[in-house]
Amino acid sequence: MQKVGMPKNFTYSSVTYDEDGWADAKLFMPADFDLCLLKIKGIKTKPGWASGSKWDGSNVNPYDEILYWKKQKGE
């Protein structure tokens, strides 16, 4: 998995997105603590962020399977 900012030259423009702007969470992780909209298996989308190699957020549970993410506009 590739994480934005690791190495420093890997940026959001380096991430591959689908036609609707979603990145595959199995292939790419956003930079730590950047607010994102998360598509979670079996659940509607929720806001959240990554820290290290895990997903966090006030409504994100540790057992949620994150499928896709997109960075929130203006963040």
N, C-alpha and C positions, 0 to 999 in steps of 0.2 A: 504494500500500500504506500502511496506517496502522500506526503503531508505538505501543505502550502507553507513555505518558509524554511523547509528542510530539504535540500540545502537552500541557502539564501536566494539562489537564482530561480527556485521553483515558485512561481506566482500563480494567482488565480487565472491569469490568461494562459497558463500552461495546462490547466485542468481541462479534460474533455467533458463537454456537457451534451445532453440530448437536445432535441429541437425545442423543448420547452424550458431549457436552462437548468435542468437538474443534473447533478454529478452523482455517479455511482459511489455509494459509501464504502463498498468493498474495495474500490480502486483508489479513492482519493479522500483525504481528510482536510477540512479547512484549517486555517491557522488557529492557534489556541485562543479561545474566548471571543472569536468573531461570531456575532449573532447570526444564526442561520434558521431557515425554515426546514424542518425535517419531515420526510415521508417515512412513516413507521408502519411496519407490517400489521395489518388488521385494525389500524387506528387512523383517524384523520391526521392531517399534518399538525405539528406542534413546533413552537420556537425552541431553540436550544443551541448549544455550542459544544465544541470539543475541547478537552484539556488532556494533553498527552495523547494517549491512544484510546480514550473512552469518551462517550457522549455524556453531557451534563445538561442541566436546565431545571428550572423550578417544576416543570411538569413531565420531565423525562425520567422514566423509571429504569433501573439497571437491567431489567429483563426485556425492555423494548428492543426490537430488531430494527435498526435504522437501515432503510433501503437506499434512500437518496437524500441529498441536501442541496440547498441553494442559499447563497449569501443574501441576507436581507438588504434591500435597497437602502442606501443612505448610511450604511454602517461601515 
